[in-house]
């Protein structure tokens, strides 16, 4: 099973989502919580920092583990982390776009695994 890390960036009562490129191999065009796959020998925190820098040009100033969820159809385990604060300005490097949506609109996420993580995090 492939492992990945996803980061839930919070600002006020909103969280950051990405609209994936139509050419992405995994969930093309989906509205998703940003993240990426772990490299061999990487810890969750190493992946979290690397992916945030690569995808958003920012660095986390701390993170809190939310949950780990499996997506059997994609043969994927994603480790979700809450990131309440970061340094730098968010820039979209790998997706079509990134933007904040209200937490209570989590149902707009395309993937069930992301919606499940939001339910765990907020007890929805």
N, C-alpha and C positions, 0 to 999 in steps of 0.2 A: 504494500500500500504506500502511495506517495504521501509525504507529510508536507504541510504548509503552515504558515502563520498569517493570520489576518489581524488587522489593527482597526479598532473602533475609535476614531478621533471624535471627541466631544467638544462642542462649543455651545454654551447656553443650553437650550433644549433641542439641539440639532446634532446630527452626526454626519460624517463625511462618507460619500459614496463615489464610486467611479462608474462611468459608462465605458465598458470594455470595447476595444476596437472590433469591428466586424470581421477582421482577419485573424483575431486571436484563436488559438487552437482550443483553449478551454473556455467554454461559455461565451462565444462571440456575441457582442452587442448587449450583453447582460448589464443590468444595474446591480452592482455588487459592493460589498465591503472590500476595500483594498487589501492586498496581501500578496504573498508569493511562496514558492516552494523552497524547502530547506535544502541546502547543499550538504553533501556528506561531511560529517564531523562538526556541523554547525549546531549550536544550541538554539533554543527558541529565541532567546534575547539577541543572539548574533544575527539571526534571520530577520527579526523585527527591525533592528537598526539598519541593516543592509537594505532591506526592501523599502523602508521609509525614505532613505536617502535616494535610492535608485528611482523610485516611483513618484515621490513627492518633494524631493530636495529639502527635507526637514529631518531633525533628529528628535527622538522622544526624550522628554525630561522625566521619565518614569513610566511605568506601565503596571497594570494589574491583570493577572490571569482571570479569564472569564470561564472558559470551558474548552474542551476538546470534543469535536463532533466528527462522525464518519459519514461519508457519502459513498455508499456501496456502488452506485452506478458509475461514479467517476473513479473508483478505487483510490479515494482520497481521505485523509484525516487532516482537519484544519484545527489549529490551536488558536483560539481567539483571545486577544488582549485588548483591554480598555486603555486608551492613551488620553489622559485628561489635559496634558500640556506638552508642548514641543517648542523647539527653537527653530527660527527661520520662517520664511514665507512659503506657503504651499504653492508648488508649481506642478503642473500635469506633465509628466514625462513619458508615460507608457500607455495611458488610456486615451480615449477620445476626449473625455472631459472629467473633471472632478467637481463636486459641489456638495453643499450641506442640505440635508432635508430634516424636517421635524422628526423627532424620535417616534411620535405617535403615527407616523406614516411609514414605519418599517415594512409594511405590507407591499410597498413599491419595489422592494428588493426582488430581483428575478429568481434567485436561487433559494430553495427551501432551507438549505443548511445555514445561510445567512439569517433568514427569518427566525430559525430556531435559536441561533446564538443571541439575537436581540431579545427573544422571549426569556432566555435564561438570565441575561444581564439585567433586564428591567422587571422580571417577574410578571411579564405580560401574559 
